[in-house]
Amino acid sequence: MTEDLGSFDSLLETMRRLRAPQGGCPWDLEQSHASLRPNLLEEVYEALEAIESGDPKALAEELGDLLIQVVFHAQIGAEEGAFDIHDVVRGINEKLHRRHPHVFGDTQVADSAEVKVNWDRIKREEHELAGERERSILDGAATTMPALAYSHAIQERAARAGFDWESMAGVLEKVAEELRELESSPSPEEREQELGDLLFSVVNAARWMEIHAEDALRGANRRFYRRFTHMERLCRERGLDFAGMPMEGKEALWQEAKRAVG
């Protein structure tokens, strides 16, 4: 009988065989939760890149790579007697049911904003039942997130608790204020602090505009890469020395690259 490689059970069996002491893969056998951390992070970023590419085939492949990380950790947990894949699935399923009473219960909500408010309230109640009464609403955001994404997450949580600006004008004035403070900072230490405050304020402005600063910066990075590499290509084609070129020439190339590749 041919094995159905499209089934979830088949994936679990594949991982069990890879981790089998006899006949398994030496590399897979050496791994632990800690050693797999870089792999998990890398797969997350590759999945994000696939989303940005708009290629569904690439996304399906990267989601598979991300899924195997979950299965890998679950297999290690099972071998240690700590948890298995059924605990993982049961835990998230129970959480989704518990935190969506408007779908799986009788609660009525007006919009997605109210869903978020209910989610935070239910989450707080869960922590209180677990004896974590001193836990902050901000603690739900992982501090290991990229700094811009973490800033967005904690500001969003604070806003849902009612700690927010009253208008976009106030947010933009805060950005301008932080820029002025950065310009007048007398020492490297203060400049670093003021730059952090400026970035924090810019993230807040992005949040008000319903833009994720992390996504916006990634887009800017892609545009810069696309334009800069086009400039380099133009120099190679024209026999120009990019490094030795005066800034006026580089600026002209930059504008040409912008027109050519966006």
C-alpha positions, 0 to 999 in steps of 0.5 A: 500500500502506497503511503499517503505523503499528503497526510498529517500522520505521514508527516509525524511518522517521517519525523519519528523515523528521522529521530529514531535511534536506530536508522534515523538521521544523525543530524536530526538526532543531535537537535534540541529545542535550543539548537533549533531556535535559529532554524525556526526564526529563519523559516519564519522569515522565509515564509514572510518573504514568500508572502511578500513575493506573492508566489503561492507555490513558494508560500506553500513550500515555506509553510511546510518548512515552518510546519516541520519545525513545529512537528520537530519540537513536538517530537522532542517534547514527546521523547522527553515526556513533556508534551506531544503534538496532540497537546500542541493541537489540543492547546491551541484548539481550546484557546481558539474556542475560549477566545472566540466566544462570539463564534463558539458561544453566545457573545455578540460583537459589533466589529473586529475592534471589539473582538480585540478588546474581548481577546485581551480581557479573556487573556487577562482572566486566564493569567489571573486564574493561573496566579499571574495577577501582576502580569502586564498587558504588555507582557503578551508581546514577545521581547525577542520580536524585531524591535519595530514589530515589538514597538508596534505590538506594545503600543497597540496593547497600550492603546486597547487599554485606553492609553493613546493619543487623541488625534493624529496631529498629536502623534505627528507633533510628538515625532517632530518633538523627538526629532528636535530633541535628537538634533540638540542632544549633546552626547552620543549616549543621549543621541542614542536614547533620543533616536530610540524615542524618535523611532518609537514615535514613528512606529506610533505614527505608522500604527495610527495610519494602520501601517506596520512600521516593520513592513514599511521598512522592509519595503524601503529596504527592498526599494533601496536594494533594487535601485542600488543594484541597478546603479551598479549594473549601469556602472558596469555596462558603461565602464564607470567607477562607482566608488570614485564617482562624485556625489552628483554623478551618483545622485544622477544614477540614483534618479535614473534607477528610480525611474527604471525600477521604481 
